[in-house]
Amino acid sequence: MLLLGSHVSFRSSDQLVGSVKEALGYGANTFMFYTGAPQNTKRCEIKDDLTKEAIEILKENNIDIKNIVVHAPYIINLANNEKEESYKFAIEFLKQEIKRVEAFGVEKVVLHPGSYVKLDLDTGINNIINALNEVITPDQKVMICLETMAGKGTEVCFDMSHIKRIMDGVKYSDKLMVCLDTCHLSDAGYDMTLFDKFLDDFDKLIGIDKIGCVHVNDSKNPIGAHKDRHENIGYGYIGFDTLINIIYNDRLKDVPKILETPYVSIDGGKDRSYAPYKFEIEMIKNKKFNENLLDDIRNYYQ
């Protein structure tokens, strides 16, 4: 069964219930959400009654909570320890975020490994290893999915060897998985038209069983650009057919595929932009590129 969904919102008022209903409105059978704003540490109290209600709605729609994904906030940077206080805060905040994820019954949290800033790559990787060794406990149910990055600035994990080194250095590496991001991989220099070869290489280095989810995004930039700018499905340099081959790759059939493509603006106004996911999911299910996708989205919301 194709596991396909998108990023959805999470509001303090209806929490996971609202997230589930938004995903269902897109025709999705999985989704990803942040437990609060990705840019800050403000978090609302989790309401158990809303979580229970959400889980019932998932069951009614034959959606397994184990296929739902949480994304940790961007502000967590485990690669840089120039300021010891900030480094320790990132570690403690990730610990708390894992507890929040467990409270929902979700078992996967995606993490941007971080940037080493004024340090160097080796130090950055070692910092990530040390941080994860403080964060991960042997009895936790939540798997931390290290996201593949585009190599923008001083990001770590734009090369699969970085992930391998981290996994080799973490004591409880059985609690680590990987989130493949198609835009990031392409921007990092991996040719997505040769995805099966990429999987072969990944399997030898890390193991396909370690792939916890896939972020499906086209890219606004050519391969190797190291820019990290997502594009709507079929409208970027990766292309529709290549992304379809990735989404329907049999070796990843049980892995959740999550869309993080840009909202579509109406009349060029940032205050009038809308989620494309309902239309992109429909297009992906039909396996047929819609050349009028963006216009269809604008017409629907106008």
Sequence and secondary structure as in RCSB ss.txt:
>XXXX:A:sequence
MLLLGSHVSFRSSDQLVGSVKEALGYGANTFMFYTGAPQNTKRCEIKDDLTKEAIEILKENNIDIKNIVVHAPYI
INLANNEKEESYKFAIEFLKQEIKRVEAFGVEKVVLHPGSYVKLDLDTGINNIINALNEVITPDQKVMICLETMA
GKGTEVCFDMSHIKRIMDGVKYSDKLMVCLDTCHLSDAGYDMTLFDKFLDDFDKLIGIDKIGCVHVNDSKNPIGA
HKDRHENIGYGYIGFDTLINIIYNDRLKDVPKILETPYVSIDGGKDRSYAPYKFEIEMIKNKKFNENLLDDIRNY
YQ
>XXXX:A:secstr
   EEEE    TTTHHHHHHHHHHHTT SEEEE SS TTS       HHHHHHHHHHHHHTT  GGG EEE  TT
   S  SSHHHHHHHHHHHHHHHHHHHHHT  EEEE   B TTS HHHHHHHHHHHHHHH  TT   EEEEE   
  TTBS SSHHHHHHHHHH TTGGGEEEEEEHHHHHHHT  GGGHHHHHHHHHHHT GGGEEEEEE EESS TT 
    EE TTSSSS HHHHHHHHT GGGTTS EEE    EEETTEEEEEE  HHHHHHHHHHT   TTHHHHHHHH
H 
